[in-house]
Amino acid sequence: MTKRVSLLTLFFCLITSSTIAMERLPYFGSVTIKGRVLNQTNQQAIAGALVRIDDLQGKTLASTNTDNSGNYQITKTLSAGTYVIKCSAKGYQESQFRRHLRSNRTYTINFYLTSDPRSSDPTPPTGTIKINNANPYTNSTTVSLSLF
């Protein structure tokens, strides 16, 4: 009887320790992230937006650009863990999600970007330059600049 209890205890300990050890090992597999990138204001698709997967140190592991309909898909072999999925496009503020990803799964992440007023190209100043005749007494020239 004690021999059976000891064997059952040993068996239970082996199963428990192997399960704990397997949970600690990084599990590599295919991760797919797909979705759309849209303008927050008018829900229009944003073509050419950059979507990327970064590790927690900021290193980009995979990236792609959206198509004309704002769709994207990234498939990458990764270990289970936490990653940052970022999206950026010219004229928009960057958006990001911090997400725990598991291998052999597909995730749908849609981005809704807002316009970035700082990114608009300012109109360059225009105007005229007027050069007055040289002053014969001081040997100097006056330049006036007016911007419109």
C-alpha positions in Angstrom: 0.0 0.0 0.0 2.7 2.5 0.9 4.5 1.4 -2.2 1.5 2.4 -4.3 1.1 5.7 -2.5 4.8 6.5 -3.0 4.5 5.6 -6.7 1.4 7.8 -7.1 3.1 10.6 -5.3 6.2 10.3 -7.5 4.0 10.1 -10.7 2.1 13.2 -9.6 5.4 15.1 -8.9 6.8 14.2 -12.3 3.7 15.3 -14.1 3.4 18.6 -12.2 7.1 19.5 -12.7 7.1 18.6 -16.4 3.9 20.8 -16.9 5.6 23.7 -15.0 8.8 23.3 -17.1 6.8 23.3 -20.4 5.0 26.5 -19.4 8.3 28.2 -18.9 9.8 27.2 -22.2 9.2 29.7 -25.1 6.9 28.2 -27.6 7.5 29.2 -31.1 4.9 29.1 -33.8 3.2 31.1 -36.5 1.3 34.3 -35.4 -0.9 36.1 -37.9 -2.1 39.7 -37.2 -4.6 41.2 -39.7 -7.0 44.1 -39.9 -7.7 47.5 -41.4 -6.4 51.0 -40.9 -9.0 53.7 -41.1 -9.3 57.4 -40.6 -10.9 58.0 -37.2 -12.9 61.0 -38.4 -14.5 59.7 -41.6 -13.8 55.9 -41.5 -12.0 56.1 -44.9 -9.3 53.5 -45.6 -5.7 54.7 -45.2 -3.6 53.2 -48.0 0.2 52.8 -47.5 0.1 52.9 -43.7 3.0 51.0 -42.0 2.0 48.3 -39.6 4.7 46.6 -37.6 5.3 44.2 -34.7 8.0 45.3 -32.2 9.4 43.5 -29.3 9.4 45.3 -25.9 12.9 46.7 -26.6 11.6 48.5 -29.7 13.2 46.2 -32.3 10.9 45.7 -35.3 10.4 42.0 -36.0 8.0 42.2 -38.9 6.2 44.9 -40.9 3.9 45.5 -43.9 2.0 48.3 -45.6 -1.7 48.5 -46.1 -3.3 48.0 -49.5 -5.6 50.5 -51.2 -8.5 49.3 -49.0 -6.5 49.8 -45.8 -6.2 46.0 -45.2 -3.0 44.4 -43.9 -1.8 41.0 -42.8 1.5 40.0 -41.1 2.4 36.3 -40.5 5.6 35.7 -38.5 7.1 32.9 -36.4 7.3 34.2 -32.8 7.5 32.9 -29.3 4.5 33.4 -27.1 4.9 36.7 -25.3 4.1 40.4 -25.2 4.6 42.5 -28.3 3.8 46.0 -29.4 1.8 46.4 -32.7 2.3 49.8 -34.1 0.7 51.7 -37.0 1.8 54.9 -38.6 0.9 56.9 -41.7 2.0 60.3 -43.1 -0.3 63.0 -41.7 -1.6 60.9 -38.8 -0.6 60.3 -35.2 1.0 56.9 -34.6 -1.2 54.3 -32.8 -0.1 51.2 -30.9 -1.4 48.2 -29.0 0.6 46.2 -26.4 -0.7 42.7 -26.7 0.2 39.2 -25.4 0.4 36.9 -28.4 0.3 33.2 -28.4 1.7 31.0 -31.2 -0.4 29.4 -33.8 -3.2 32.0 -33.5 -4.7 34.7 -35.7 -5.5 38.2 -34.2 -7.6 40.9 -35.8 -6.4 44.4 -34.8 -8.0 47.4 -36.5 -6.4 50.8 -36.2 -8.3 54.1 -36.3 -5.8 56.9 -36.8 -6.4 60.6 -36.1 -4.9 63.4 -38.1 -1.7 64.9 -36.8 -1.9 68.7 -37.1 1.9 68.9 -36.6 2.6 66.9 -39.7 0.9 69.1 -42.2 3.4 70.9 -44.5 3.3 74.6 -43.8 3.0 76.8 -46.9 6.4 78.4 -47.5 6.5 82.1 -47.1 6.3 84.2 -50.3 6.9 87.8 -50.9 9.1 90.4 -52.7 12.5 91.8 -52.1 13.0 95.5 -52.8 16.5 96.8 -53.1 16.9 100.5 -52.7 19.5 102.4 -54.7 22.9 102.4 -53.0 23.5 105.5 -50.9 26.5 107.3 -52.4 27.4 109.0 -49.0 27.5 105.8 -46.9 28.4 103.3 -49.5 25.6 101.0 -48.4 22.5 99.2 -49.8 19.2 98.8 -48.1 17.2 95.6 -48.6 13.5 95.4 -47.6 11.7 92.1 -47.4 7.9 91.8 -47.1 6.1 88.5 -46.8 2.4 88.0 -47.7 
